[in-house]
Amino acid sequence: MPVVAALLESRAAALALRRSLPRDGPGVVSCRSMAGLRRTLEARLVDAIVLAPHPSLMEELARLRSRLPAMPIVGYAPFRADDGELMAECERQALTTLAIEGVDDAVIGDLVVRCSLTTVRRHALADGPGCFGWSSGFSDVPGTCWCATSSARCARSTWRASSRSAGSTCPASSEPAAHRT
C-alpha cells in the first residue's frame, strides 16, 4: 500500500493531513528530517511527499527533485504575505502545489490524493481498455465489475446476472459496466 511521506514542522499540520486523507487511501509516514525522508523513499512505496518548505531545505529539495522528477511534492506550511520569495523558490523547484496550513487543513488530503502517483497512473491507464477495443469495464467473475473511476471490485449480491443488461450500470458508479460471461 502506498504511503504519503510527510516532513512537516508542526504536529497540527501532520494531524490535519492524517484526518483529511480518505480512510481507504494512503497512510502517512511522518519523517523528522530530510535523512528520514530519504530512508522512507528507499524503504517504502511513496505516493507523494508533503513537506513544509523553508530556505535551508531548498538545496536538498533540488537534489530530491533531480533524483525523483515525477514524484509529487506538496508544500504545506503557514505561508505569510512576506514569504513571496520562498514561494517563488518553491515554484522554481517544481513543487506540485502549495497549501496554507490553517487555511487548507480540511482539504489537504484531497489535494495530496489528486496529485499522487496513484491518481496520475489511474488517469494514464483510464483509456487502456479502449486502446484494445474493450469497453470501460470487464469482469472475470459473474456479478462483479471493474469501475474505471473507483478502481475497485464492487461485488453486490443484489446485482445479479439477471439484472445485467446492455444498459445496466455498475452499482458503485454511474458508468455503464461491460461484462464477459
C-alpha positions in Angstrom: 0.0 0.0 0.0 1.5 3.4 -0.9 2.1 6.0 1.7 2.4 9.7 1.9 5.8 10.8 3.3 5.4 13.9 5.5 8.2 16.2 6.6 6.2 18.8 8.5 7.2 21.2 11.2 4.0 21.2 13.3 2.0 18.3 14.8 -1.2 20.2 13.9 -0.2 20.0 10.2 0.5 16.3 10.4 -2.8 15.7 12.2 -4.7 17.7 9.6 -3.1 15.7 6.8 -4.0 12.4 8.5 -7.5 13.4 9.2 -8.2 14.7 5.7 -6.9 11.7 3.8 -9.6 9.1 2.8 -9.8 6.1 5.1 -9.1 3.7 2.3 -6.4 6.0 0.9 -2.7 6.0 1.6 -1.2 6.1 5.1 1.1 8.8 6.4 4.7 8.3 7.4 6.0 11.2 9.4 9.7 12.0 8.9 11.6 14.1 11.3 14.4 15.1 9.0 15.5 15.0 5.3 17.6 11.9 6.1 14.4 10.2 7.4 12.6 11.3 4.3 15.3 9.7 2.1 15.1 6.5 4.2 11.4 6.4 3.7 11.7 6.9 0.0 14.2 4.0 -0.2 12.2 1.6 2.0 8.5 2.3 1.2 6.3 2.8 -1.8 5.7 6.6 -1.6 2.8 8.0 -3.4 3.5 11.7 -2.6 5.6 13.9 -0.4 4.2 16.6 1.8 6.7 19.0 3.3 7.0 22.4 5.0 9.4 24.3 2.8 11.9 26.7 4.3 15.1 28.3 2.8 17.5 25.8 4.3 15.6 22.9 2.7 15.7 24.2 -0.9 19.1 22.8 -1.8 18.2 19.4 -0.6 14.9 19.7 -2.3 16.7 20.4 -5.6 18.7 17.2 -5.2 15.5 15.3 -4.4 13.7 16.7 -7.4 16.6 15.8 -9.8 16.6 12.2 -8.4 12.8 11.8 -8.5 11.4 14.2 -11.1 8.0 12.7 -11.3 7.4 12.5 -7.6 4.5 14.9 -6.5 5.8 17.2 -3.8 3.2 19.3 -1.9 4.4 22.3 0.1 2.2 22.7 3.2 3.2 25.4 5.7 1.8 28.5 7.3 2.8 30.8 4.5 2.5 34.6 5.2 2.5 37.6 2.9 6.2 38.2 3.3 7.0 34.6 2.2 6.8 35.5 -1.5 10.5 34.8 -2.1 10.1 31.3 -0.5 7.0 30.6 -2.6 8.9 31.7 -5.8 11.7 29.3 -4.9 9.1 26.5 -4.4 7.9 27.3 -8.0 11.5 27.1 -9.3 11.9 23.7 -7.5 8.7 22.5 -9.3 6.6 21.7 -6.2 3.4 20.2 -7.4 1.2 22.6 -5.4 1.2 24.7 -2.3 -1.3 24.6 0.6 -1.5 27.0 3.5 -1.5 25.5 7.0 -4.5 26.8 8.9 -6.5 27.6 5.8 -6.3 24.4 3.7 -6.4 22.0 6.6 -9.7 20.5 5.6 -8.7 19.8 2.0 -5.0 19.0 2.2 -5.7 15.2 2.0 -7.8 15.7 -1.1 -5.0 17.9 -2.7 -2.4 15.2 -2.0 -4.6 12.4 -3.4 -5.4 14.4 -6.5 -1.7 14.9 -7.4 -0.5 11.5 -6.1 1.3 9.0 -8.3 -1.6 6.6 -8.0 -4.0 9.2 -9.4 -1.6 10.1 -12.2 -1.3 6.4 -13.1 -5.0 5.8 -12.9 -5.7 8.7 -15.3 -2.9 7.5 -17.7 -4.5 4.0 -17.8 -8.1 5.1 -18.0 -8.1 4.8 -21.8 -6.3 1.5 -21.7 -9.3 -0.8 -22.4 -10.4 1.4 -25.2 -7.0 1.0 -26.9 -7.6 -2.7 -27.1 -11.2 -2.4 -28.3 -12.6 -3.3 -24.9 -15.4 -1.4 -23.2 -14.9 0.6 -20.0 -15.0 -2.3 -17.6 -14.5 -6.1 -17.6 -15.1 -9.0 -15.3 -13.6 -12.4 -14.6 -16.3 -13.3 -12.1 -20.0 -13.1 -12.9 -21.7 -10.5 -10.8 -18.6 -8.3 -10.3 -17.2 -5.5 -12.4 -14.2 -3.2 -12.5 -15.0 0.5 -12.3 -12.6 2.9 -14.0 -13.4 5.6 -11.5 -13.0 3.7 -8.3 -10.6 1.1 -9.5 -12.0 -1.4 -7.0 -14.2 -4.5 -7.3 -17.8 -3.9 -6.4 -19.5 -7.2 -5.8 -23.1 -6.6 -4.8 -25.4 -9.5 -4.1 -28.4 -7.6 -5.3 -26.8 -7.0 -8.7 -27.1 -10.5 -10.2 -26.6 -11.8 -13.7 -30.3 -11.5 -14.4 -30.2 -7.7 -13.8 -27.2 -7.1 -16.1 -28.3 -5.9 -19.5 -26.8 -3.7 -22.2 -28.0 -0.6 -20.4 -27.1 -1.6 -16.8 -24.7 0.4 -14.7 -22.3 -0.6 -12.0 -23.8 -0.2 -8.5 -20.7 1.7 -7.3 -20.7 4.2 -10.1 -22.8 5.7 -12.8 -20.6 4.2 -15.5 -22.0 1.6 -17.9 -20.5 -1.7 -17.0 -19.4 -4.2 -19.6 -19.1 -7.9 -18.6 -17.6 -11.0 -20.0 -19.7 -14.1 -19.2 
